[in-house]
């Protein structure tokens, strides 16, 4: 891919914008923005939760570390739809490391909207290092489309380490699949009063099995676990918080049992199933986010 500099870069992008070629997966006005550079980036990154980073990684074709080598501001006529107080930039960055995704060339390009300072000038981005969460632009090698407005994170050792750990989980052959919906819930009463088991079967994006089981025994607290196989095992355990399986459940399950999914017989059994489902959701805890979720 031939890269342009200076006015030639702006002229080239203007042509690409008009022809609809650059980031053809979405209109230019809908292309992603980057995080406000003038903020305390170390604190911003430290505040990112597991769900924040997992959502970014999950939506990306490529996750990479890159150093900005040139950031050129587009003229207003080349950047329709830019919000007041923002500037649209064409950023050229040098690839430092690809954490996940296909091999990339030495240089990548992408569009980003950045906040203007009090003098109406964009921040100085040259030589800054970022973690990019992006999608490949079909048919245009070296061009990326950020997955959303915060997908250009200021780089730090800690942020990269946390991201690598999440990507390792996602790329594992034992990774929990994305959950689409609650398919069926069944409560089976036991032989003793207060005894029973609720089974929750989940529909996944890949069709791979994911199920939950909640065990009730007289005189002891309920126990529950998750299974990633066809076998619903009473010995299954809850996922550890801050893991991919936890994220898939805590950030995907509706807060209460959906209507029409219970296969239980009596009204009491349906209520027991709903109570056990709510118990699991409560045990998982909140899917805490500091930024909007990203979807593919």
C-alpha positions, 0 to 999 in steps of 0.5 A: 500500500502506498502511503501519502504524506502532507497535503498529498495525504489529505488530497488522497483521503478526500478522494477516498472519502468522496468515492466511498472507498475508505472504511467502506463498511460504514459511512465516514460520519459513522467512523470511530473516534478516539478517547480524549487525549487531554485527559489523565490517560493513566487513570482512564486506563486503570479504571477500565474493567475486565468487561470493558477490555473484553468487549473491545477485544471481542469486537476486533479483527485485530488488536495491536500496539502502534506508534503514531508517526503522523496525524493530519487534520482534515478540512471541514469539507473532507469531514462531514458530521464532525461534532462541535469541538472535535477534529477529524484526523487521518492517522498513520501509525507504525506497527509495533506488535500485533497482539491478535489478528492477521499480520499487518504491514509496517504502517497502518492508517485509520480515521479518528475524531479528537477533541480540540483544546481551548485554542481550537487546536487538536492534541499533538499525537505524534510519537504517542503509543496506543493499543488499537482495537480495530476491524480490517477494511476489506480490499484495502491493506493497511487501512483499519476501522476502529471498533468504537470511540474508545478503541484507541487506548493510550498504551501502558504495560498494565493495559497491554498485559491485561489485554493479552490475558483476555486474548489468550482466554479468547483464543483458547480451544476451551474458550466459552462461546458468546451467549445469544439467549436463555433457551430453556430452564427446568426445575426438577424437585427432589424426593425431600422437602426443599430439595431440587435442581434447576438446569438452565440451557443457553443458546450460543453463537456457535451452537456449543453447549453452555448450561447452568445447574443450581442444587438445593438441599435441605438445611444447606445453601444453594450451590451452582456451577457452569458446564461447557459440555453436553453433560450437566455435571452437578460437580460443576463450579461457578466461574471465577470473576474476571474470567472469560466464562464469567464475562460471557455470563455476567454480561449476557444473561438477562436480569430475570428469567425470560418469559416462556423459557421454563419447562417446569410443570407446576406453578411452584416449580416455575417459581423455583426455577425463576428464583434459582435463575435470579440466584445465579445472576446475583452470584455472578454480580454486576457486569461493571463497565466504564464505557459502552459495550461494543458489538460486532 
